[in-house]
C-alpha cells in the first residue's frame, strides 16, 4: 500500500470568491446560489478552525498524536504523518508524508524547554497544512463555477490567515486582558499590586478563552470538528494501550487525553500568571512587550509540564494540568463510528510510512 493515495494539490483561491461576500444581484441565476454558499461556508469553516488550531492539536516527537481537521483527522508518528478526510459520498480521502524529527537533525532542539518550543512550532505548521488539505478536499466537492474552475484555498490566503491568526491571538489573549486589568487598576488602586494585577489579567484571559471555545462549539460545523477531536483521542488511547485498532476497541476509551492542545493552552494561561509576577514592570507597553517576549518561554515550560504529567498521573504537575482535562468537555465530543474509522485510517496511514522509515515509537 503506497504512502499517499491523494496528492496535495496546488491551492489557489479564485478571485471570484470575493463577490460571494457581497449581496447577490437579482440577475444571479438561482442554480448558482448553492455553489456560492458552499464555497463561502467551507472557507469560513477553515478560518474558524485555524483559530482553534492550538486547542485541537497534540504533537510530540517521540509519541503518537494528532489533530482534528474539517471532516477528518491528522495523525503523526515520530517520522511520518497521515491524514484522512471523509467526503460527502462516504469515501475517505487519505494522504501521508515523511516527517523530519527535529532533535535528530539538531540535537540542541531536544533540550528541555527548547524542545517544547521547536516541537510545538512544527506541530502548528503541520496542523495548518492538514487543515488546508481538509478544506481543499471539502471545496473539491463544491461544483465548479461557470468557467469550470474549482474553488481552492490559495497560498497567499493561507499565509494571510496565519498572520491574522497570530495577530488575533496576541490581541485577544495579551492586549485585551492587559487593558482590562489596567482600567480596573486605575479605578481601584488595590489592583495595582503586582500579584493582584496579574491575577486579574490572568482571570480575564481565561474567561475570554473559555467564552471563545464555548461560543464556537455552538456552530454545528465546529461541533463536528470537536467530535473528530474526540475520535482522535480515542484512537491514540487505543494505540498507546496496544489494543487492536478497531472501532469497537477505540470507542471504549475516553475522549479526554492529557497531551491535548486544550490542556496545553490552559496550562500556558495558568503558568503565565505566575511568570508575569516575577517581572516588576509597571508601564502598559512594557507589560505588553513582556507578555509577547515571554510567550516562547512559557510555552516551553508548559510543554514540559504536560509531558511530565502524561507520564506521572499522580504527580503535582498532573493535578495542575487537571483543569485542561476538564476543559476537554467542551473541545471534545463523543464521536460516531464513522468518525472513529476516519481517525484509525489516519493513524494507519502514518504508521505504514513510519514502518518504511524505521522509526522507533516510545509509548507514554
C-alpha positions in Angstrom: 0.0 0.0 0.0 1.5 3.3 -1.1 2.1 6.0 1.5 0.0 8.6 -0.5 -3.3 7.9 -2.1 -4.3 11.5 -2.8 -1.7 14.1 -3.8 -1.8 17.5 -2.3 -3.0 20.0 -4.9 -1.6 23.4 -5.7 -4.0 25.6 -3.8 -5.4 28.8 -5.3 -8.4 30.8 -4.2 -10.1 32.3 -7.2 -10.8 36.0 -7.2 -14.5 35.2 -7.8 -14.7 34.3 -4.1 -14.7 38.0 -3.2 -18.0 38.7 -4.8 -19.5 35.8 -2.8 -19.5 38.0 0.3 -21.4 40.8 -1.5 -25.2 40.7 -1.8 -26.2 38.8 -4.9 -27.8 40.8 -7.6 -31.2 40.0 -9.0 -29.6 38.7 -12.2 -27.8 35.9 -10.4 -29.1 32.6 -11.6 -30.9 30.6 -8.9 -28.9 27.5 -9.5 -25.7 29.2 -8.6 -26.8 30.0 -5.1 -25.9 26.6 -3.5 -22.5 26.8 -5.1 -21.9 30.2 -3.7 -22.9 29.3 -0.2 -20.9 26.1 -0.4 -17.7 27.9 -1.2 -18.3 30.6 1.4 -19.3 28.1 4.1 -16.2 25.9 3.6 -13.9 29.0 3.7 -15.5 30.2 6.9 -15.2 26.8 8.5 -11.5 26.8 7.6 -10.9 30.2 9.1 -12.7 29.3 12.4 -10.7 26.0 12.6 -7.4 27.9 12.2 -8.3 30.0 15.3 -8.9 26.7 17.2 -5.7 25.1 15.9 -3.7 25.3 19.2 -6.6 23.7 21.1 -7.2 20.9 18.6 -3.6 19.6 18.2 -1.3 17.4 20.2 2.3 16.9 18.9 5.4 15.4 20.4 8.4 13.9 18.6 8.5 10.6 20.4 4.8 10.0 20.7 1.8 9.4 18.5 -0.5 12.3 18.4 -2.9 14.1 16.1 -5.3 16.8 15.3 -8.9 17.2 14.3 -9.5 18.8 10.9 -12.5 19.6 8.8 -14.4 16.3 8.5 -11.3 14.3 9.3 -8.2 13.6 11.4 -4.5 14.1 11.0 -2.2 11.7 12.9 1.5 11.9 13.4 4.2 9.5 14.4 7.9 10.4 15.1 8.8 10.2 11.4 5.6 10.4 9.4 2.1 12.0 9.3 -1.1 10.9 7.7 -4.5 12.5 7.2 -7.9 11.1 6.4 -10.9 13.2 5.4 -14.4 11.9 5.0 -16.1 13.0 1.7 -19.8 13.7 1.4 -20.2 10.5 -0.6 -18.9 8.5 2.4 -15.5 7.6 1.0 -12.2 8.6 2.7 -9.5 10.7 1.1 -6.1 10.0 2.5 -2.6 11.4 2.3 0.7 10.7 4.1 4.2 12.2 4.1 7.6 11.7 5.8 8.2 13.9 8.8 11.6 15.2 9.9 12.4 14.7 13.6 14.0 18.0 14.7 16.0 16.7 17.6 17.7 14.1 15.3 18.8 16.7 12.9 19.7 19.3 15.5 20.5 17.8 19.0 20.1 21.1 20.8 16.5 21.2 19.8 16.0 18.2 22.1 17.0 20.1 25.2 14.3 20.7 27.8 12.1 23.8 27.2 13.7 24.4 23.8 12.3 21.1 22.5 8.8 22.3 23.6 9.1 25.5 21.5 10.5 23.7 18.5 8.1 20.8 18.6 5.1 23.0 19.1 6.2 25.2 16.2 6.5 22.2 13.9 3.1 21.0 15.2 1.5 24.3 14.3 2.9 24.3 10.8 1.9 20.7 10.2 -1.5 21.3 11.7 -2.1 24.2 9.4 -1.1 22.1 6.4 -3.6 19.4 7.5 -6.4 21.9 7.9 -5.7 23.4 4.5 -5.7 19.9 2.9 -9.1 19.0 4.6 -10.6 22.3 3.5 -9.4 21.7 -0.1 -11.0 18.2 -0.1 -14.2 19.8 1.1 -14.1 22.5 -1.6 -13.4 19.9 -4.2 -17.0 18.6 -3.6 -18.4 22.1 -4.5 -19.4 22.2 -8.2 -17.1 24.3 -10.4 -18.1 27.8 -11.5 -19.4 28.7 -14.9 -15.8 28.7 -16.2 -15.2 25.2 -14.9 -12.8 26.4 -12.2 -12.7 24.6 -8.8 -12.7 26.6 -5.6 -9.4 26.1 -3.6 -7.6 27.9 -0.8 -4.5 29.7 -2.2 -1.1 30.1 -0.7 -1.5 33.8 -0.2 -4.8 33.4 1.5 -3.4 30.7 3.7 -0.4 32.9 4.6 -2.7 35.8 5.3 -4.8 33.7 7.6 -1.7 32.7 9.6 -0.8 36.3 10.0 -4.3 37.3 11.1 -4.5 34.3 13.4 -1.3 35.3 15.2 -2.5 38.9 15.4 -5.9 37.7 16.7 -4.2 35.6 19.4 -1.9 38.4 20.7 -4.8 40.9 20.6 -7.3 38.7 22.3 -5.2 37.0 24.9 -2.4 39.5 25.6 -3.7 43.0 24.7 -7.3 42.9 25.8 -6.7 41.3 29.3 -3.9 43.8 29.9 -6.2 46.7 29.0 -9.0 45.3 31.3 -6.5 44.9 34.2 -5.1 48.4 33.7 -8.5 50.0 33.6 -9.5 48.2 36.8 -6.3 49.3 38.5 -7.0 52.9 37.6 -10.4 52.7 39.2 -9.4 50.6 42.2 -5.8 51.2 43.2 -5.7 48.0 45.2 -5.4 46.1 42.0 -2.1 47.9 41.3 -0.4 45.4 43.5 1.9 43.2 41.4 0.2 40.0 42.4 -3.4 41.2 42.2 -2.8 42.9 38.8 -1.5 39.7 37.2 -4.2 37.6 38.8 -6.9 39.9 37.2 -5.0 39.8 33.9 -5.0 36.0 34.0 -8.6 35.6 35.0 -9.7 37.9 32.2 -7.6 35.9 29.7 -9.0 32.6 30.8 -12.6 34.0 30.7 -12.1 35.1 27.1 -10.6 31.8 26.1 -13.5 29.8 27.7 -16.1 32.1 26.1 -14.5 31.7 22.7 -14.2 27.9 22.6 -17.7 27.5 24.1 -19.2 30.0 21.6 -17.8 28.4 18.5 -18.9 25.0 19.9 -22.5 26.1 19.2 -21.7 26.1 15.5 -22.8 22.7 14.0 -19.7 22.5 11.8 -17.3 23.2 14.7 -19.2 20.7 16.9 -18.3 18.1 14.3 -14.7 19.1 14.5 -14.9 18.6 18.2 -16.3 15.1 17.6 -13.4 14.3 15.3 -11.2 15.6 18.1 -12.7 13.0 20.4 -12.2 10.3 17.8 -8.5 11.3 17.6 -8.1 10.9 21.4 -9.9 7.6 21.5 -7.7 6.2 18.7 -4.5 7.4 20.3 -5.6 5.9 23.6 -6.2 2.5 21.9 -2.8 2.6 20.2 -1.0 3.6 23.5 -2.7 0.7 25.2 -1.5 -1.7 22.5 -5.1 -2.7 21.7 -6.2 -3.6 18.1 -7.1 -0.5 16.2 -10.7 -1.3 15.7 -13.8 0.9 16.1 -15.2 -1.2 18.9 -11.9 -1.0 20.9 -11.4 2.7 20.3 -14.9 3.6 21.4 -14.3 2.2 24.8 -11.8 4.9 25.7 -12.3 8.4 27.0 -12.2 11.5 24.8 -10.1 13.3 27.4 -6.3 13.0 26.8 -3.6 14.6 28.9 -1.4 15.7 25.9 -4.3 17.5 24.2 -3.7 21.0 22.9 -6.6 22.2 25.1 -4.8 21.1 28.2 -1.6 22.8 26.9 -3.4 26.2 26.4 -5.0 26.1 29.8 -1.6 25.2 31.4 0.0 28.1 29.5 -2.6 30.5 30.8 -2.1 29.3 34.4 1.7 29.4 34.3 1.7 32.8 32.7 0.0 34.3 35.8 2.9 33.2 38.0 5.7 34.1 35.5 4.4 37.6 34.9 4.5 38.2 38.7 8.3 37.7 38.6 8.9 40.8 36.4 8.2 44.1 38.2 7.4 46.2 35.2 4.7 48.8 35.6 4.1 50.7 32.3 1.4 49.4 29.9 3.6 48.9 26.9 6.4 47.4 28.9 4.0 44.8 30.3 2.6 44.1 26.8 6.1 43.7 25.3 7.0 41.4 28.2 3.9 39.2 27.6 4.8 38.8 23.9 8.5 38.2 24.6 7.9 35.5 27.2 5.4 33.5 25.2 8.0 31.0 23.9 9.4 30.5 27.4 6.0 29.9 28.9 5.1 27.6 26.0 8.3 25.6 26.6 7.7 25.3 30.3 4.1 24.3 29.8 5.2 21.6 27.3 7.5 20.1 29.8 4.7 20.1 32.5 2.3 18.4 30.1 4.9 15.8 29.1 5.7 15.1 32.7 2.0 14.9 33.8 1.3 12.4 31.0 3.9 10.0 32.4 3.2 10.6 36.1 -0.5 10.7 36.6 -0.4 11.1 40.4 2.2 13.9 40.5 1.6 17.5 41.5 2.1 18.6 37.9 -0.7 16.2 36.9 -3.0 18.0 39.3 -2.0 21.4 37.9 -3.0 20.1 34.4 -6.3 18.8 35.5 -8.2 22.0 34.5 -7.2 21.3 30.9 -8.8 17.9 31.1 -12.0 19.4 32.4 -11.9 21.9 29.6 -12.0 19.0 27.1 -15.6 18.5 28.0 -16.1 21.4 25.6 -13.5 20.8 22.9 -14.1 17.0 22.6 -17.4 15.3 21.9 -18.5 11.7 21.6 -17.7 10.6 18.0 -19.7 8.4 15.7 -18.3 5.1 14.5 -17.6 6.7 11.1 -15.6 9.4 12.7 -13.5 6.9 14.7 -13.0 4.9 11.5 -11.6 8.1 9.9 -9.2 8.6 12.8 -8.0 5.0 12.7 -7.4 5.3 8.9 -5.3 8.4 9.5 -3.2 6.6 12.1 -2.7 3.6 9.9 -1.5 5.9 7.1 1.1 7.4 9.4 2.2 4.0 10.7 2.6 2.5 7.3 5.0 5.2 6.4 6.7 5.1 9.8 7.5 1.4 9.2 9.2 2.3 5.9 11.3 4.9 7.7 12.2 2.6 10.5 11.0 4.9 13.3 11.1 3.8 16.9 8.0 4.6 18.9 8.0 5.4 22.6 4.7 4.8 24.1 3.9 7.1 27.1 
